[in-house]
Amino acid sequence: TVSLFPYRLFYFGNEIGSEMYCLSGYKQKSLSHFPVRKAFFIKTNGNINIKDNIKIMSDKLFIFDTTLRDGEQVPGCQLNTIEKIQVAKALETLGVDVIEAGFPVSSPGDFNSVVEISKAVTWPTICALTRAVEKDIEVAADALKFAKHKRIHTGIGTSDYHIKYKFNSTREEIVERAVAAVKYARKYVEDVEFYAEDAGRTDNEYLARVVEAVIKAGATVVNIPDTTGYCLPDEFGAKIKYLFDHVDGIQNAIIATHCHNDLGMATANTIAGIMNGARQAEVTINGIGERAGNTSMEEIVMILKSHKELNIDTNINTHKIYPASRMVSSLMNMPIQPNKAIVGRNAFAHSSGIHQDGVLKNAQTYEIIDPHDVGIDENSIILTARSGRAALKHRLEVLGIELTQEKLDKVYEDFLKLADRKKEIHDDDILVLAGADRSINHRVKIDYLQVTSGVGVRSVASLGLNISGEKFEAAAEGNGPVDAAIKALKKIINRQMTLKEFTIQAISKGSDDVGKVHMQVEYGGNFYYGFGANTDIIAASVEAYVDCINKFKIENI
């Protein structure tokens, strides 16, 4: 039983509000948006009579999720506003403390996404990224106007590489710009995070100088990114320790880590930073992000949960990790490698006879994590053609997807068609179906596809397209069925297009499985990413190519 008592919360002597806070369990949930290292709780039973100095952050790690900002910078992984809201709600259910919702000044779409996400979620702090530019900060503040808890994330490059080659500036001028940006952001919000871009390659003494200056200017969180993924874990940990040892007033802010995975050390560097005092980890679901990706949220959370001796906890409900992982993978069309830690298909699979024997006798012989702890339910419901609409709706809700009745009806129709072709429908199939309506407003749609292929015969494909209501047909031979189908497509869409990347992935297992195809097509000097999913891999390939074509920046196909 968790007892509730009325408390007033003071931040360095200033009362910032009163509310019912529980003394254990999720006692910090209501405070998770307020990034201070120390606070005073004054118990109020009519009169103020008890005062305790409580280090509310000493064993709490804040999870700052940047899936919707840094993660979405992966080519081909862009989401629309509705999809971003869907992910944001899943992150809230997961228990993240801060959601970095976008970079508002970068585009009207990003601005609108920050606005709508601010309206859609309640508990997490909504964060907007800016450069150390007044216009950026003004736009971010405007985008955050509906957020219940808001943060502006501003900053500037601090390494000599950035100072000399990116800004053509000096160390002194960079400090001045950093301080000015923080002070300007504080005019709009109380919670300001400063990032020292490329801190991993920044001289420690100069970095400490910058950090001290921005904290004095009012930064409540200071982000130390290993922007290029260059640091070794002991080097990055020592950098964080150096800051705690040399920055005057560092206790007035939370130190955050933001590590990239270019050399495969993002998780190790983040843990090294945490063990040396950092109390905010900036992460993404599945570790997605530009180049080699970011620190994986699920890895950090489960490392801390597995190593209880570290005495560092998070607000994450780990049972929601697997559904959130699958949702992000599906919406962003970003396959999860089978051997990915925690959420990969093989993460809890054992093929070695010795391992299987040990696991059957006692799971702890080879499994340090219970699959159920991350939301993998081995007894999950398998849907079939006999499953009703209610069962489909329930499974979608379990996966964190809420649909309107109209959208549910459309997904159910597609579900029945797929169930006629497959014996069993799995969660990944359902996620694909839920996102399959992206093509509704496409100018180019597939009317029909017929392919003849086999051993000892030439592959031939006939294709019909609907282009803005007008019908077109073509046929072509090719070196295999996919080549023939794409050549028929190119006869209709007579453009100079080059296929640069072609990836096929089965969602689960079995010859009747849904195949997912990812393509990259070059046209007019630009690269376009497309996605297709179908039990017929040839049809999925053409769908992916057509998806690319629908994204071409041309007035007329």
C-alpha positions in Angstrom: 0.0 0.0 0.0 1.3 3.4 -0.9 0.5 6.2 1.5 -0.2 9.7 0.2 0.5 12.9 2.2 0.2 16.6 1.3 3.5 18.2 0.7 4.7 21.6 -0.5 7.7 21.6 -2.8 10.4 24.3 -2.5 13.1 24.8 -5.1 16.1 26.5 -3.5 13.8 28.4 -1.1 11.1 29.3 -3.6 7.7 27.5 -3.4 6.8 26.0 -6.8 3.6 24.3 -5.9 1.8 21.8 -3.7 0.3 18.5 -4.7 -0.4 15.0 -3.3 2.8 13.1 -3.7 3.2 9.5 -2.7 6.2 8.5 -0.5 7.2 5.4 -2.4 6.8 3.7 -5.7 6.3 6.4 -8.3 6.8 9.3 -5.8 8.8 11.3 -8.4 6.4 10.9 -11.3 4.7 14.1 -10.5 8.1 15.8 -10.2 9.8 14.2 -13.1 9.4 17.3 -15.3 11.4 19.5 -12.8 15.1 19.0 -13.3 16.7 19.9 -10.0 19.2 17.9 -8.0 17.8 18.9 -4.6 14.5 20.0 -3.3 12.9 20.6 0.1 9.7 18.8 1.0 7.8 20.4 3.8 5.0 18.2 5.1 1.9 20.2 5.8 -0.7 18.9 8.3 -2.5 22.2 8.6 0.7 23.9 9.8 4.2 23.7 8.4 6.0 21.6 11.1 8.4 19.2 9.4 11.2 20.0 7.0 13.4 17.4 5.3 16.2 17.9 2.9 15.7 15.1 0.4 18.0 14.4 -2.6 15.2 13.4 -4.9 17.5 12.8 -7.8 20.4 10.9 -6.1 19.2 7.5 -7.3 16.9 8.5 -10.2 18.0 8.5 -13.8 15.9 10.7 -16.1 15.1 9.1 -19.4 15.2 11.7 -22.2 13.8 10.1 -25.4 14.8 11.7 -28.7 13.2 9.1 -31.0 11.0 11.7 -32.6 13.8 14.2 -33.2 17.2 12.6 -33.5 15.8 9.2 -34.3 13.7 10.6 -37.1 16.7 12.0 -38.8 17.4 8.6 -40.4 16.7 8.8 -44.1 13.4 7.2 -44.9 12.1 7.2 -41.3 10.1 10.4 -41.3 6.7 10.2 -39.6 3.6 12.4 -40.1 2.1 14.3 -37.2 -0.5 11.6 -36.4 2.2 8.9 -36.3 4.4 11.1 -34.1 1.5 11.5 -31.6 1.0 7.8 -31.6 4.7 7.3 -30.7 4.6 10.1 -28.1 1.6 8.4 -26.3 3.5 5.1 -26.3 6.5 6.9 -24.8 4.3 8.4 -22.1 2.9 5.0 -21.3 6.4 3.6 -21.2 7.3 6.2 -18.5 9.9 8.4 -20.2 10.5 11.7 -18.4 11.3 13.9 -21.4 10.2 13.7 -25.0 12.2 15.7 -27.5 9.4 16.3 -30.0 11.2 18.1 -32.7 13.2 21.0 -34.1 10.4 23.6 -34.6 12.3 26.1 -36.7 13.4 23.5 -39.2 10.0 23.1 -40.9 6.3 23.8 -40.5 5.8 20.1 -40.1 8.2 19.9 -37.2 6.6 23.0 -35.6 3.1 21.5 -35.9 4.3 18.1 -34.5 5.7 19.8 -31.3 2.4 21.7 -30.9 0.2 18.6 -31.3 2.4 16.4 -29.1 2.3 19.1 -26.4 -1.5 18.8 -26.5 -1.6 15.0 -26.6 0.5 14.0 -23.6 0.3 15.0 -19.9 3.2 13.7 -17.7 6.4 14.0 -19.7 8.3 17.2 -20.3 8.0 18.2 -23.9 11.3 19.5 -25.3 12.1 21.5 -28.4 15.5 21.7 -30.0 17.1 25.0 -31.1 20.4 26.4 -32.2 21.9 29.2 -30.2 19.9 31.6 -32.3 17.2 33.9 -31.0 14.8 33.2 -33.8 15.1 29.4 -33.1 14.3 30.0 -29.5 11.3 32.2 -30.2 9.8 29.6 -32.6 10.5 26.8 -30.1 8.8 28.8 -27.3 5.7 29.3 -29.5 5.6 25.6 -30.4 5.6 24.7 -26.7 2.8 27.0 -25.7 0.4 24.1 -25.0 2.9 21.8 -23.2 2.1 21.1 -19.5 5.8 20.9 -18.8 8.1 22.5 -21.3 11.8 22.7 -22.0 13.9 24.4 -24.6 17.1 22.6 -25.6 19.6 25.0 -27.0 23.3 24.9 -27.6 26.4 25.2 -29.7 29.4 23.3 -30.8 32.3 23.5 -28.4 35.1 21.4 -29.9 37.9 23.1 -31.8 36.7 21.4 -35.0 33.3 23.1 -34.7 34.7 26.5 -33.4 37.2 26.8 -36.2 35.5 25.1 -39.2 31.8 25.3 -38.5 31.6 28.7 -36.9 34.9 30.4 -37.9 34.9 31.7 -34.3 36.9 31.8 -31.1 36.5 30.0 -27.8 35.6 33.3 -26.0 32.9 34.1 -28.6 31.4 30.6 -28.2 31.1 31.0 -24.5 29.4 34.4 -25.0 26.9 32.9 -27.5 26.2 29.9 -25.2 25.4 32.2 -22.3 23.3 34.5 -24.4 21.2 31.6 -25.7 20.5 30.2 -22.3 19.5 33.6 -20.9 17.3 34.2 -23.9 15.6 30.8 -23.5 15.0 31.5 -19.8 12.9 34.4 -20.8 10.4 32.0 -22.2 10.7 28.8 -20.0 12.0 27.9 -16.6 13.5 24.6 -17.8 16.4 25.2 -20.2 18.8 22.5 -21.4 22.1 23.4 -22.9 24.0 21.0 -25.3 27.8 21.3 -25.9 27.9 19.8 -29.3 30.9 17.5 -29.9 31.7 17.6 -26.2 33.3 14.2 -26.7 36.2 15.9 -28.6 36.2 19.1 -26.6 39.1 19.9 -24.3 38.0 19.1 -20.7 39.2 22.4 -19.2 37.4 24.5 -21.8 34.3 22.3 -21.6 34.2 22.9 -17.8 34.4 26.6 -18.5 31.4 26.5 -20.9 29.4 24.3 -18.5 30.0 26.6 -15.5 29.0 29.6 -17.6 25.7 28.2 -18.8 24.7 26.9 -15.4 25.3 30.4 -14.0 23.2 31.8 -16.8 20.3 29.6 -15.8 20.6 26.2 -17.5 18.8 23.5 -15.5 20.3 20.6 -17.5 23.6 20.4 -19.3 24.0 17.9 -22.1 27.4 16.4 -22.8 27.1 14.7 -26.2 29.6 12.4 -27.8 28.3 13.6 -31.1 30.7 11.6 -33.3 30.7 8.4 -31.2 34.5 8.8 -30.8 35.1 8.5 -27.1 36.2 5.3 -25.3 34.0 4.5 -22.2 36.7 5.2 -19.7 37.5 8.5 -21.5 33.9 9.6 -21.5 33.3 8.6 -17.9 36.5 10.6 -16.9 35.1 13.6 -18.8 31.9 13.6 -16.7 33.9 13.1 -13.5 36.2 16.0 -14.5 33.1 18.3 -14.8 31.8 17.3 -11.3 35.3 17.9 -9.9 36.0 21.3 -11.6 32.7 23.1 -12.3 31.5 25.4 -9.6 27.7 25.2 -9.1 27.3 21.9 -11.0 25.0 20.7 -8.2 22.5 23.2 -9.6 21.9 21.3 -12.8 21.5 17.8 -14.1 24.3 16.5 -16.3 23.1 14.5 -19.3 24.7 12.1 -21.7 23.9 12.0 -25.5 26.0 9.3 -27.1 26.2 8.1 -30.7 27.1 4.6 -31.9 29.6 5.2 -34.7 32.1 2.9 -33.1 29.5 0.7 -31.3 30.1 2.3 -27.9 27.0 4.4 -27.3 25.6 2.2 -24.5 28.9 1.7 -22.9 29.7 5.4 -22.9 26.3 6.3 -21.5 26.7 3.8 -18.6 30.2 5.2 -18.0 28.7 8.7 -17.8 25.9 7.6 -15.4 28.4 5.9 -13.1 30.3 9.1 -12.9 27.4 11.3 -12.0 25.2 11.9 -15.1 21.6 11.7 -14.2 19.9 12.1 -17.5 20.4 9.6 -20.4 19.4 10.8 -23.9 18.3 7.7 -25.8 16.1 6.4 -28.6 13.8 3.4 -29.0 15.8 0.6 -30.8 18.8 2.9 -30.8 17.7 4.5 -34.1 19.3 7.7 -35.2 21.4 9.1 -38.0 24.5 7.3 -39.1 25.0 4.3 -36.8 22.3 5.4 -34.4 22.0 6.6 -30.8 22.1 5.0 -27.3 19.4 2.4 -27.1 16.8 3.2 -24.4 15.9 -0.4 -23.7 19.6 -1.3 -23.2 20.2 1.4 -20.6 17.0 0.7 -18.7 17.6 -3.1 -18.6 21.3 -2.7 -17.6 20.2 -0.6 -14.6 17.4 -3.0 -13.8 19.8 -6.0 -14.0 22.5 -4.4 -12.0 20.6 -3.4 -8.8 23.9 -2.8 -7.0 24.2 0.5 -8.9 21.2 1.7 -7.0 20.0 3.8 -9.9 16.4 3.5 -11.0 14.2 4.9 -13.8 10.4 5.5 -14.2 10.3 3.1 -17.2 7.6 0.4 -17.2 9.8 -2.3 -18.7 6.8 -4.4 -19.7 6.0 -1.8 -22.3 9.4 -2.0 -24.0 8.7 -4.7 -26.6 5.4 -3.3 -27.8 7.0 0.2 -28.1 10.0 -1.2 -30.0 7.7 -3.0 -32.5 5.6 0.1 -33.0 8.5 2.3 -33.8 10.1 -0.3 -36.1 6.8 -0.6 -38.0 5.9 3.1 -38.2 9.4 4.1 -39.2 9.9 1.1 -41.6 13.2 0.4 -39.7 13.8 -3.4 -39.3 15.2 -4.6 -36.0 18.3 -6.7 -36.4 17.5 -10.2 -35.1 20.4 -10.2 -32.7 19.6 -6.8 -31.3 20.0 -6.8 -27.5 16.7 -6.9 -25.5 14.3 -6.5 -28.4 15.8 -8.5 -31.3 14.0 -11.7 -32.5 16.9 -13.8 -31.3 17.5 -12.0 -28.0 15.9 -14.9 -26.0 16.4 -17.7 -28.6 18.6 -20.7 -27.8 19.8 -23.1 -30.5 22.8 -24.7 -28.8 21.9 -28.0 -27.2 23.9 -27.2 -24.1 22.1 -23.8 -23.7 18.7 -25.3 -24.4 19.3 -28.0 -21.7 20.4 -25.4 -19.2 17.5 -23.0 -19.9 14.9 -25.8 -19.6 16.3 -26.8 -16.2 16.6 -23.2 -15.0 16.2 -20.2 -17.2 18.8 -18.2 -15.2 21.6 -20.5 -16.4 21.7 -18.6 -19.7 19.1 -15.8 -19.3 19.8 -12.8 -17.1 16.5 -11.1 -18.1 13.1 -12.6 -18.0 11.5 -12.1 -21.4 8.2 -11.1 -19.7 10.1 -8.2 -18.0 10.4 -6.5 -21.4 6.9 -7.3 -22.5 7.5 -10.4 -24.6 4.5 -12.6 -24.0 5.1 -16.2 -25.3 1.4 -16.9 -24.8 0.2 -13.9 -26.8 -3.1 -14.4 -28.7 -2.6 -15.6 -32.3 -5.3 -14.1 -34.5 -6.8 -16.1 -37.4 -9.5 -15.5 -40.0 -12.0 -16.6 -37.3 -10.9 -13.8 -35.0 -13.5 -11.1 -34.7 -13.2 -7.3 -34.8 -13.2 -7.1 -31.0 -10.1 -9.4 -30.8 -8.3 -7.3 -33.4 -9.2 -4.1 -31.6 -8.0 -5.5 -28.3 -4.7 -6.6 -29.8 -4.1 -3.2 -31.4 -4.8 -1.6 -28.0 -2.3 -3.9 -26.3 0.3 -2.8 -29.0 -0.5 0.8 -28.1 -2.5 1.7 -31.2 -5.8 3.5 -31.0 -7.9 3.7 -34.1 -11.1 5.5 -35.1 -14.0 3.3 -35.9 -13.6 4.1 -39.6 -9.9 3.2 -39.6 -10.6 0.1 -37.6 -13.1 -1.1 -40.2 -10.6 -0.6 -43.0 -7.8 -2.4 -41.0 -10.3 -5.3 -40.3 -11.0 -5.7 -44.0 -7.3 -5.9 -44.8 -6.9 -8.2 -41.8 -9.4 -10.7 -43.2 -7.8 -10.6 -46.7 -4.4 -11.3 -45.1 -5.8 -14.0 -42.8 -7.1 -15.8 -46.0 -3.5 -16.0 -47.2 -1.8 -16.7 -43.9 -2.9 -19.2 -41.3 -1.8 -17.1 -38.3 -1.6 -13.3 -37.9 1.2 -12.1 -35.6 1.7 -8.7 -33.9 4.1 -7.5 -36.6 1.5 -8.3 -39.2 -1.0 -6.2 -37.3 1.3 -3.3 -37.0 1.9 -3.4 -40.8 -1.8 -3.4 -41.4 -2.4 -0.5 -39.0 0.0 1.6 -41.0 -1.0 0.4 -44.5 -3.3 3.3 -45.2 -0.3 5.5 -46.2 -1.0 4.9 -49.8 -4.6 6.1 -49.8 -3.7 9.6 -51.0 -0.9 8.5 -53.4 -1.1 9.7 -57.0 0.3 6.5 -58.3 -1.4 3.2 -57.3 -1.1 -0.4 -58.4 -4.2 -1.6 -60.3 -2.9 -5.2 -60.9 0.3 -7.1 -61.2 0.7 -10.5 -63.0 4.1 -12.3 -63.2 5.1 -15.5 -65.0 8.4 -17.0 -63.8 10.1 -20.3 -63.2 13.1 -22.4 -63.9 14.0 -22.5 -67.6 11.6 -19.8 -68.6 12.0 -16.1 -69.1 10.3 -14.0 -66.4 7.5 -11.8 -67.7 5.4 -9.2 -65.8 2.2 -7.3 -66.7 1.4 -4.2 -64.7 -1.5 -1.8 -64.4 -1.2 1.5 -62.7 -3.7 4.2 -61.7 -2.1 7.6 -62.0 -4.4 10.3 -60.7 -7.4 8.4 -62.0 -6.0 7.6 -65.4 -5.2 3.9 -66.3 -1.9 2.7 -67.8 -0.6 -0.7 -68.6 2.7 -2.2 -69.6 4.5 -5.6 -69.9 8.2 -6.4 -69.8 10.7 -9.3 -69.5 13.4 -9.4 -66.9 16.2 -11.3 -65.1 13.8 -12.7 -62.6 10.2 -11.7 -61.5 11.2 -8.6 -59.6 13.3 -7.2 -62.4 10.5 -7.9 -64.9 7.9 -6.1 -62.7 10.2 -3.1 -62.2 11.0 -2.8 -65.9 7.2 -2.8 -66.6 6.8 -0.1 -64.1 9.6 2.0 -65.7 7.9 1.7 -69.1 4.9 3.5 -67.6 6.9 5.9 -65.4 9.4 7.0 -68.1 11.9 8.7 -65.8 15.6 8.3 -65.2 15.4 6.4 -61.9 18.1 4.2 -60.3 17.5 1.6 -57.7 20.3 2.1 -55.1 19.1 -0.2 -52.2 16.8 -3.2 -52.0 16.2 -5.0 -48.7 13.8 -7.9 -48.1 12.9 -9.0 -44.6 10.4 -11.6 -43.4 8.3 -10.4 -40.4 8.3 -13.7 -38.5 8.7 -17.2 -40.0 7.0 -19.5 -42.5 6.6 -19.6 -46.3 3.2 -17.8 -46.0 4.8 -14.9 -44.0 4.4 -11.2 -44.9 7.6 -9.9 -46.6 8.7 -6.3 -45.9 10.7 -4.6 -48.7 12.7 -1.4 -48.2 14.0 0.5 -51.3 16.1 3.5 -52.0 15.7 5.1 -55.4 17.7 8.0 -56.9 15.9 10.5 -59.1 16.9 14.0 -60.1 19.9 13.9 -57.7 17.8 13.1 -54.7 17.3 9.9 -52.8 13.8 8.6 -52.0 12.9 5.8 -49.6 10.0 3.4 -50.1 8.3 0.6 -48.2 6.1 -2.3 -49.2 4.6 -5.3 -47.3 2.8 -8.2 -48.8 2.7 -12.0 -48.7 3.8 -11.8 -52.3 7.4 -10.5 -52.2 7.2 -9.4 -55.9 4.1 -7.3 -55.1 5.8 -5.9 -52.0 8.8 -4.9 -54.2 6.6 -3.0 -56.7 4.7 -1.4 -53.8 8.0 -0.2 -52.4 9.1 1.3 -55.7 5.8 3.0 -56.2 6.1 4.4 -52.7 9.4 6.0 -53.7 7.8 7.4 -56.9 5.0 9.0 -54.9 7.6 11.0 -53.0 9.3 12.4 -56.0 9.5 16.2 -56.0 7.9 16.8 -59.4 4.7 18.3 -60.5 3.6 15.6 -62.9 4.6 11.9 -62.9 
